[in-house]
Amino acid sequence: MNRSAATSPLARTVTVACVGALALTLSGCVYSAIPADEAPRPSSSAPQETAEPEGAESGVPSALTFDAGTALPASAYIEWGDSLMADDGWEITSPDDGNGSWTHGTVDGTCTAQFWQGFTGDVDTVPGDDSASSDAILATLLQTDPATVTAHASDGTFSYQVGGNADVDHRRLASGQDDRNWIMAARAFTATGIGVYLLLDCTGGDVEAVFAEVVDKNPIIAY
């Protein structure tokens, strides 16, 4: 599916800042940064249209572990596949704004899944270190420092090119309050200057099961 690349600063994708972050645990700070209603979207004045991949696996690694990601050609482009738009269990709650961000929600209103893809020029990435740079994306979104994220985040995986695999490493944070639970996962591809993130926010239900469904149906596409 064609989508456009965001050229705006990544920090604009979260509009609610953590107040008094030094006095809060990371989980509390992160939770306060997630809006109660519609997920925030970045704005951009110069989106770039991407072409449909021709042979998506041509010239890119067979898996995108953190180490393998450094072998991506600098000209490679990374984007989300998006099959939720044709899934009867999901609906579009915030359409593609042309700036790299859109949101799907379950038809029962239980969960929302916000996606972002774009360039990471405003992120303090570490050249050649996709893991640390993924933490830097999360830190930028949450307006904290990467070291704080690293101390609390864990490794996870997205699917790659198609569903049914776990071939793209990512970094993730998860927490909850009462019956509301969320997972925020990000991956930086330092060889290309591109990043992606997924924010899943559920009230009730099994957030991990929904996350597994979302990443299986929305693989990372590299070409």
Backbone as CSV, one residue per row, in Angstrom:
resi,resn,N_x,N_y,N_z,CA_x,CA_y,CA_z,C_x,C_y,C_z
1,MET,0.844,-1.189,0.000,0.000,0.000,0.000,0.876,1.234,0.000
2,ASN,0.607,2.186,-0.867,1.380,3.415,-0.934,0.976,4.371,0.175
3,ARG,1.962,4.919,0.853,1.719,5.983,1.808,2.831,6.991,1.635
4,SER,2.669,8.160,2.233,3.657,9.205,2.057,4.566,9.281,3.263
5,ALA,5.758,9.777,3.029,6.760,9.869,4.082,6.653,11.199,4.794
6,ALA,6.774,11.155,6.120,6.710,12.383,6.896,8.033,13.113,6.828
7,THR,7.987,14.421,6.643,9.195,15.224,6.667,9.216,16.159,7.864
8,SER,8.179,16.162,8.660,8.105,17.033,9.826,8.836,16.401,10.997
9,PRO,9.220,17.197,12.012,9.881,16.637,13.177,9.030,15.585,13.861
10,LEU,9.678,14.494,14.251,8.965,13.404,14.897,8.336,13.843,16.200
11,ALA,8.965,14.774,16.902,8.445,15.202,18.198,7.033,15.747,18.101
12,ARG,6.619,16.223,16.935,5.281,16.778,16.790,4.204,15.704,16.848
13,THR,4.585,14.424,16.750,3.582,13.375,16.723,2.957,13.135,18.081
14,VAL,3.548,13.613,19.144,2.936,13.539,20.469,2.746,14.956,20.959
15,THR,1.518,15.342,21.210,1.221,16.733,21.533,1.018,16.972,23.020
16,VAL,0.946,15.923,23.816,0.748,16.071,25.252,2.054,15.752,25.950
17,ALA,2.671,16.741,26.560,3.978,16.552,27.175,3.849,15.919,28.551
18,CYS,4.932,15.239,28.977,5.005,14.735,30.347,5.405,15.892,31.253
19,VAL,4.600,16.165,32.229,4.865,17.264,33.150,5.549,16.714,34.390
20,GLY,6.627,17.355,34.777,7.350,16.907,35.959,7.924,15.520,35.774
21,ALA,8.557,15.265,34.635,9.028,13.917,34.321,10.014,13.397,35.363
22,LEU,10.815,14.272,35.926,11.803,13.813,36.895,11.161,13.270,38.156
23,ALA,9.937,13.670,38.425,9.256,13.214,39.634,8.413,11.973,39.392
24,LEU,8.386,11.484,38.146,7.532,10.355,37.797,8.371,9.168,37.361
25,THR,7.841,7.987,37.520,8.453,6.830,36.886,8.218,6.946,35.400
26,LEU,9.008,6.236,34.608,8.815,6.313,33.164,7.420,5.872,32.782
27,SER,6.920,4.797,33.390,5.601,4.303,33.002,4.531,5.346,33.254
28,GLY,4.632,6.071,34.357,3.666,7.117,34.622,3.780,8.259,33.641
29,CYS,5.014,8.619,33.305,5.236,9.698,32.352,4.719,9.322,30.981
30,VAL,5.038,8.115,30.551,4.582,7.664,29.248,3.065,7.634,29.204
31,TYR,2.450,7.123,30.248,0.988,7.023,30.243,0.352,8.398,30.132
32,SER,0.923,9.375,30.803,0.336,10.708,30.741,0.514,11.336,29.372
33,ALA,1.435,10.805,28.574,1.668,11.355,27.243,0.711,10.815,26.205
34,ILE,-0.070,9.795,26.539,-0.985,9.197,25.587,-2.344,9.871,25.714
35,PRO,-2.869,10.457,24.643,-4.147,11.156,24.729,-5.287,10.200,24.989
36,ALA,-6.315,10.676,25.668,-7.441,9.820,26.024,-8.328,9.515,24.837
37,ASP,-8.321,10.373,23.833,-9.219,10.187,22.699,-8.415,9.925,21.435
38,GLU,-8.478,10.838,20.477,-7.811,10.610,19.205,-6.302,10.684,19.351
39,ALA,-5.603,9.736,18.742,-4.146,9.744,18.780,-3.616,10.921,17.975
40,PRO,-2.510,11.540,18.413,-1.973,12.692,17.700,-1.356,12.284,16.375
41,ARG,-1.303,13.234,15.440,-0.709,12.977,14.143,0.265,14.091,13.809
42,PRO,1.367,13.774,13.126,2.311,14.817,12.745,1.759,15.659,11.615
43,SER,2.329,16.841,11.442,1.970,17.677,10.301,3.208,17.890,9.456
44,SER,3.019,18.080,8.173,4.154,18.286,7.279,3.703,19.098,6.086
45,SER,4.572,19.953,5.606,4.234,20.757,4.439,4.756,20.161,3.148
46,ALA,5.571,19.108,3.238,6.175,18.573,2.022,6.246,17.060,2.041
47,PRO,5.107,16.365,2.031,5.138,14.912,1.986,5.691,14.421,0.666
48,GLN,6.290,13.223,0.682,6.828,12.622,-0.520,6.093,11.335,-0.799
49,GLU,5.579,11.189,-2.013,4.873,9.972,-2.374,5.871,8.860,-2.650
50,THR,5.578,7.664,-2.184,6.440,6.521,-2.423,5.839,5.657,-3.509
51,ALA,6.703,5.033,-4.288,6.240,4.176,-5.371,5.922,2.792,-4.845
52,GLU,5.053,2.096,-5.549,4.755,0.716,-5.194,6.014,-0.115,-5.343
53,PRO,6.402,-0.912,-4.338,7.627,-1.694,-4.450,7.531,-2.715,-5.571
54,GLU,8.616,-2.840,-6.319,8.698,-3.851,-7.358,9.709,-4.893,-6.896
55,GLY,9.200,-6.028,-6.397,10.097,-7.012,-5.827,10.614,-6.491,-4.509
56,ALA,9.745,-6.495,-3.486,10.037,-5.793,-2.239,11.326,-6.252,-1.592
57,GLU,11.756,-7.480,-1.837,12.928,-7.993,-1.156,14.218,-7.720,-1.922
58,SER,14.156,-7.116,-3.092,15.340,-6.893,-3.908,16.274,-5.891,-3.247
59,GLY,17.533,-6.299,-3.035,18.537,-5.394,-2.514,18.455,-5.123,-1.038
60,VAL,17.574,-5.782,-0.309,17.461,-5.572,1.131,17.724,-6.889,1.851
61,PRO,18.133,-6.837,3.126,18.411,-8.069,3.867,17.179,-8.958,3.987
62,SER,17.418,-10.249,4.207,16.318,-11.210,4.339,15.627,-11.101,5.684
63,ALA,16.240,-10.427,6.635,15.641,-10.134,7.936,16.197,-8.794,8.393
64,LEU,15.481,-8.129,9.264,15.917,-6.823,9.746,16.096,-6.841,11.260
65,THR,17.015,-7.720,11.708,17.472,-7.616,13.085,18.154,-6.261,13.247
66,PHE,18.462,-5.901,14.481,19.147,-4.628,14.671,20.472,-4.599,13.917
67,ASP,21.220,-5.703,13.959,22.504,-5.745,13.257,22.318,-5.752,11.744
68,ALA,21.362,-6.545,11.252,21.166,-6.653,9.803,20.672,-5.354,9.195
69,GLY,20.005,-4.539,9.993,19.496,-3.280,9.467,20.579,-2.366,8.944
70,THR,21.790,-2.512,9.460,22.886,-1.662,8.993,23.306,-2.011,7.570
71,ALA,22.848,-3.162,7.053,23.172,-3.568,5.683,22.164,-3.051,4.665
72,LEU,21.149,-2.343,5.108,20.189,-1.763,4.170,20.875,-0.755,3.252
73,PRO,20.553,-0.764,1.975,21.068,0.303,1.109,20.569,1.662,1.597
74,ALA,21.405,2.666,1.470,20.999,4.000,1.915,19.773,4.492,1.169
75,SER,19.564,3.978,-0.033,18.424,4.396,-0.846,17.159,3.600,-0.562
76,ALA,17.239,2.602,0.318,16.068,1.769,0.615,14.991,2.597,1.302
77,TYR,13.744,2.216,1.085,12.649,2.861,1.799,11.924,1.828,2.645
78,ILE,11.462,2.267,3.797,10.770,1.405,4.754,9.377,1.968,4.966
79,GLU,8.374,1.091,4.974,7.025,1.536,5.280,6.222,0.384,5.872
80,TRP,5.096,0.739,6.460,4.170,-0.258,6.965,3.352,-0.849,5.820
81,GLY,3.165,-2.170,5.815,2.065,-2.749,5.072,0.799,-2.487,5.876
82,ASP,-0.333,-2.411,5.227,-1.557,-2.058,5.954,-2.731,-2.877,5.436
83,SER,-2.972,-4.004,6.087,-4.132,-4.814,5.706,-5.331,-4.568,6.612
84,LEU,-5.162,-3.758,7.668,-6.297,-3.490,8.553,-7.396,-2.725,7.831
85,MET,-7.039,-1.973,6.803,-8.054,-1.197,6.092,-9.056,-2.097,5.375
86,ALA,-8.679,-3.374,5.174,-9.598,-4.321,4.536,-10.077,-5.388,5.505
87,ASP,-9.848,-5.158,6.794,-10.208,-6.132,7.821,-11.549,-5.745,8.441
88,ASP,-12.482,-6.678,8.469,-13.821,-6.387,8.994,-13.819,-6.052,10.480
89,GLY,-12.761,-6.437,11.187,-12.696,-6.168,12.613,-12.139,-4.801,12.963
90,TRP,-11.677,-4.070,11.947,-11.056,-2.767,12.164,-11.687,-1.724,11.251
91,GLU,-11.563,-0.469,11.664,-12.030,0.650,10.859,-11.031,1.790,10.967
92,ILE,-11.030,2.666,10.000,-10.147,3.828,10.034,-10.757,4.883,10.951
93,THR,-10.020,5.256,11.985,-10.496,6.302,12.891,-9.843,7.646,12.609
94,SER,-8.618,7.631,12.094,-7.948,8.847,11.619,-7.263,8.482,10.311
95,PRO,-7.764,8.960,9.171,-7.191,8.552,7.888,-5.780,9.083,7.693
96,ASP,-5.098,8.509,6.743,-3.755,8.956,6.381,-3.779,10.455,6.109
97,ASP,-2.977,11.192,6.869,-2.975,12.645,6.726,-1.981,13.128,5.682
98,GLY,-1.327,12.201,4.987,-0.338,12.582,3.998,1.006,12.913,4.584
99,ASN,1.145,12.771,5.889,2.377,13.123,6.583,2.958,11.964,7.384
100,GLY,2.558,10.748,7.040,3.175,9.584,7.660,2.430,9.003,8.832
101,SER,1.205,9.464,9.120,0.501,9.003,10.308,-0.958,8.695,10.000
102,TRP,-1.442,7.616,10.566,-2.858,7.244,10.453,-3.199,6.317,11.606
103,THR,-4.497,6.136,11.869,-4.942,5.326,12.994,-6.110,4.445,12.590
104,HIS,-6.048,3.189,12.998,-7.158,2.257,12.883,-7.707,1.978,14.279
105,GLY,-8.984,1.639,14.364,-9.591,1.235,15.623,-10.403,-0.027,15.435
106,THR,-10.507,-0.826,16.485,-11.371,-1.997,16.409,-12.817,-1.536,16.314
107,VAL,-13.644,-2.314,15.616,-15.029,-1.892,15.404,-15.816,-1.851,16.708
108,ASP,-15.354,-2.582,17.730,-16.041,-2.537,19.018,-15.552,-1.393,19.895
109,GLY,-14.608,-0.600,19.394,-14.125,0.556,20.134,-13.147,0.239,21.240
110,THR,-12.672,-0.991,21.312,-11.785,-1.397,22.400,-10.372,-0.855,22.241
111,CYS,-9.844,-0.889,21.022,-8.438,-0.555,20.795,-8.273,0.407,19.629
112,THR,-7.219,1.209,19.698,-6.764,1.985,18.553,-5.305,1.647,18.299
113,ALA,-4.933,1.655,17.030,-3.550,1.400,16.628,-3.095,2.557,15.755
114,GLN,-2.204,3.379,16.296,-1.670,4.514,15.551,-0.338,4.118,14.928
115,PHE,-0.197,4.377,13.641,1.024,4.074,12.906,1.701,5.368,12.478
116,TRP,3.032,5.325,12.431,3.800,6.438,11.870,4.982,5.869,11.118
117,GLN,5.335,6.517,10.010,6.541,6.184,9.255,7.098,7.465,8.687
118,GLY,8.414,7.603,8.675,8.990,8.820,8.127,10.450,8.964,8.460
119,PHE,10.961,10.158,8.236,12.370,10.436,8.419,12.644,10.899,9.852
120,THR,13.840,10.610,10.338,14.165,10.808,11.751,15.229,11.882,11.954
121,GLY,15.197,12.908,11.128,16.219,13.934,11.218,16.228,14.686,12.530
122,ASP,15.089,14.731,13.232,15.026,15.457,14.499,15.321,14.563,15.694
123,VAL,15.656,13.291,15.437,15.934,12.339,16.513,17.440,12.214,16.696
124,ASP,17.870,12.124,17.946,19.299,11.989,18.249,19.713,10.530,18.068
125,THR,19.734,10.078,16.813,20.067,8.688,16.524,21.562,8.442,16.676
126,VAL,21.919,7.165,16.795,23.310,6.740,16.919,23.677,6.010,15.633
127,PRO,24.511,6.572,14.785,24.833,5.931,13.510,25.298,4.489,13.692
128,GLY,24.688,3.579,12.950,25.071,2.179,13.003,24.504,1.403,14.166
129,ASP,23.699,2.033,15.014,23.110,1.347,16.171,21.594,1.522,16.111
130,ASP,20.929,0.572,15.458,19.477,0.677,15.297,18.730,0.503,16.604
131,SER,19.283,-0.273,17.545,18.617,-0.484,18.827,18.592,0.807,19.643
132,ALA,19.764,1.403,19.832,19.832,2.656,20.589,19.029,3.751,19.900
133,SER,19.037,3.753,18.579,18.306,4.779,17.842,16.800,4.575,17.936
134,SER,16.369,3.318,18.068,14.948,3.051,18.293,14.518,3.586,19.651
135,ASP,15.370,3.418,20.659,15.088,4.023,21.960,15.016,5.542,21.842
136,ALA,15.847,6.099,20.979,15.835,7.553,20.797,14.521,8.029,20.180
137,ILE,13.929,7.220,19.286,12.608,7.574,18.753,11.591,7.617,19.883
138,LEU,11.575,6.575,20.721,10.640,6.547,21.844,10.877,7.734,22.773
139,ALA,12.147,8.050,23.022,12.465,9.171,23.903,11.977,10.490,23.314
140,THR,12.123,10.659,22.006,11.655,11.879,21.352,10.143,12.007,21.461
141,LEU,9.452,10.904,21.236,7.995,10.917,21.341,7.530,11.275,22.738
142,LEU,8.258,10.770,23.734,7.830,10.922,25.120,8.515,12.076,25.828
143,GLN,9.350,12.805,25.097,10.035,13.967,25.636,10.819,13.621,26.895
144,THR,11.583,12.553,26.788,12.490,12.164,27.853,13.829,11.845,27.211
145,ASP,14.768,11.318,27.972,16.079,11.029,27.411,16.198,9.554,27.049
146,PRO,17.009,9.215,26.047,17.128,7.823,25.618,17.572,6.873,26.722
147,ALA,18.424,7.327,27.623,18.894,6.448,28.690,17.743,5.994,29.575
148,THR,16.790,6.866,29.832,15.627,6.495,30.636,14.793,5.455,29.912
149,VAL,14.605,5.643,28.610,13.868,4.651,27.829,14.596,3.315,27.838
150,THR,15.901,3.340,27.602,16.682,2.100,27.542,16.557,1.300,28.828
151,ALA,16.474,1.982,29.950,16.377,1.292,31.237,15.052,0.573,31.417
152,HIS,14.034,0.958,30.663,12.702,0.381,30.848,12.192,-0.397,29.644
153,ALA,12.760,-0.169,28.481,12.264,-0.799,27.254,12.772,-2.229,27.125
154,SER,12.114,-2.985,26.264,12.521,-4.358,25.969,12.502,-4.572,24.465
155,ASP,13.122,-5.666,24.030,13.123,-6.005,22.611,11.822,-6.684,22.223
156,GLY,11.398,-6.474,21.002,10.248,-7.159,20.434,10.450,-7.285,18.944
157,THR,9.432,-7.765,18.239,9.565,-7.947,16.797,8.300,-7.529,16.054
158,PHE,8.506,-7.009,14.853,7.463,-6.830,13.859,7.615,-7.931,12.818
159,SER,6.600,-8.129,11.995,6.740,-9.031,10.851,7.389,-8.271,9.690
160,TYR,7.889,-9.033,8.723,8.701,-8.460,7.649,8.216,-8.919,6.284
161,GLN,7.867,-7.994,5.449,7.418,-8.200,4.068,6.044,-8.864,3.985
162,VAL,5.826,-9.925,4.763,4.533,-10.603,4.870,4.322,-10.951,6.337
163,GLY,3.100,-11.356,6.679,2.844,-11.789,8.043,3.405,-13.178,8.301
164,GLY,3.300,-13.622,9.553,3.704,-14.971,9.890,5.160,-15.134,10.242
165,ASN,5.871,-14.039,10.504,7.270,-14.138,10.922,7.555,-13.082,11.974
166,ALA,8.755,-13.112,12.507,9.171,-12.154,13.537,10.561,-11.643,13.185
167,ASP,10.701,-11.096,11.987,12.019,-10.829,11.414,12.482,-9.383,11.493
168,VAL,11.716,-8.518,12.143,12.136,-7.127,12.314,12.217,-6.826,13.804
169,ASP,13.409,-6.564,14.287,13.566,-6.200,15.699,13.009,-4.802,15.952
170,HIS,12.441,-4.616,17.138,12.046,-3.276,17.563,12.270,-3.140,19.061
171,ARG,12.124,-1.930,19.540,12.163,-1.650,20.975,10.770,-1.216,21.396
172,ARG,10.373,-1.601,22.615,8.997,-1.352,23.025,8.903,-1.017,24.502
173,LEU,7.859,-0.286,24.815,7.465,0.025,26.181,6.009,-0.378,26.339
174,ALA,5.655,-0.847,27.514,4.270,-1.249,27.772,3.914,-0.923,29.212
175,SER,2.674,-0.541,29.421,2.193,-0.274,30.770,0.679,-0.193,30.727
176,GLY,0.086,0.168,31.854,-1.358,0.279,31.914,-1.810,0.974,33.175
177,GLN,-3.069,1.310,33.184,-3.691,1.952,34.340,-5.156,1.558,34.348
178,ASP,-5.586,0.980,35.456,-6.945,0.436,35.554,-7.135,-0.593,34.436
179,ASP,-8.156,-0.435,33.585,-8.367,-1.418,32.519,-7.839,-0.930,31.176
180,ARG,-7.062,0.147,31.186,-6.477,0.663,29.952,-5.014,0.250,29.880
181,ASN,-4.628,-0.366,28.767,-3.259,-0.826,28.578,-2.757,-0.393,27.209
182,TRP,-1.460,-0.188,27.110,-0.892,0.268,25.855,0.473,-0.342,25.622
183,ILE,0.848,-0.380,24.371,2.187,-0.782,23.945,2.653,0.228,22.909
184,MET,3.844,0.757,23.090,4.467,1.640,22.107,5.737,0.964,21.617
185,ALA,5.848,0.754,20.317,6.998,0.060,19.736,7.563,0.887,18.596
186,ALA,8.892,0.948,18.505,9.538,1.767,17.482,10.760,1.062,16.923
187,ARG,11.065,1.400,15.682,12.292,0.905,15.056,12.900,2.009,14.200
188,ALA,14.171,2.260,14.428,14.946,3.165,13.588,15.799,2.341,12.637
189,PHE,15.905,2.818,11.421,16.772,2.202,10.420,17.840,3.234,10.069
190,THR,18.953,3.202,10.804,19.932,4.277,10.707,20.605,4.340,9.344
191,ALA,20.651,3.220,8.630,21.278,3.225,7.304,20.500,4.071,6.308
192,THR,19.214,4.268,6.583,18.347,5.000,5.657,17.830,6.319,6.213
193,GLY,17.957,6.525,7.524,17.389,7.722,8.143,15.886,7.679,8.274
194,ILE,15.326,6.472,8.267,13.879,6.283,8.352,13.538,5.570,9.652
195,GLY,12.360,5.835,10.184,11.881,5.141,11.368,10.398,4.862,11.269
196,VAL,9.936,3.974,12.141,8.508,3.661,12.240,8.151,3.525,13.709
197,TYR,6.897,3.760,14.020,6.420,3.382,15.346,4.968,2.956,15.273
198,LEU,4.560,2.213,16.295,3.184,1.756,16.478,2.798,2.014,17.915
199,LEU,1.669,2.658,18.122,1.114,2.868,19.453,-0.232,2.169,19.516
200,LEU,-0.304,1.107,20.302,-1.555,0.374,20.503,-2.111,0.731,21.864
201,ASP,-3.353,1.155,21.903,-3.997,1.627,23.128,-5.327,0.899,23.268
202,CYS,-5.471,0.078,24.311,-6.669,-0.745,24.489,-7.305,-0.499,25.849
203,THR,-8.609,-0.428,25.866,-9.370,-0.387,27.110,-10.135,-1.691,27.214
204,GLY,-9.672,-2.545,28.102,-10.221,-3.887,28.191,-9.583,-4.789,27.152
205,GLY,-9.796,-6.087,27.296,-9.251,-7.028,26.334,-7.791,-7.339,26.594
206,ASP,-7.222,-8.160,25.733,-5.847,-8.631,25.853,-4.970,-7.816,24.917
207,VAL,-4.267,-6.823,25.447,-3.494,-5.920,24.606,-2.381,-6.652,23.870
208,GLU,-1.778,-7.658,24.507,-0.701,-8.394,23.843,-1.235,-9.200,22.660
209,ALA,-2.406,-9.788,22.815,-2.996,-10.547,21.710,-3.343,-9.627,20.548
210,VAL,-3.861,-8.446,20.855,-4.196,-7.499,19.797,-2.923,-6.995,19.124
211,PHE,-1.888,-6.756,19.916,-0.614,-6.325,19.342,-0.086,-7.372,18.369
212,ALA,-0.149,-8.645,18.771,0.309,-9.723,17.890,-0.485,-9.743,16.587
213,GLU,-1.796,-9.514,16.681,-2.623,-9.461,15.473,-2.209,-8.304,14.576
214,VAL,-1.999,-7.143,15.180,-1.684,-5.951,14.402,-0.353,-6.104,13.671
215,VAL,0.679,-6.586,14.362,1.982,-6.682,13.703,2.008,-7.797,12.668
216,ASP,1.171,-8.821,12.843,1.100,-9.878,11.834,0.418,-9.378,10.564
217,LYS,-0.598,-8.546,10.731,-1.358,-8.057,9.578,-0.753,-6.804,8.946
218,ASN,0.231,-6.228,9.608,0.851,-4.998,9.111,2.370,-5.144,9.125
219,PRO,2.917,-5.917,8.211,4.367,-6.128,8.205,5.125,-4.868,7.808
220,ILE,6.381,-4.829,8.205,7.287,-3.805,7.718,7.726,-4.196,6.307
221,ILE,7.586,-3.265,5.371,7.971,-3.498,3.984,9.244,-2.705,3.696
222,ALA,10.246,-3.375,3.144,11.496,-2.713,2.755,11.740,-2.946,1.276
223,TYR,12.129,-1.904,0.585,12.419,-2.038,-0.841,13.369,-0.942,-1.301
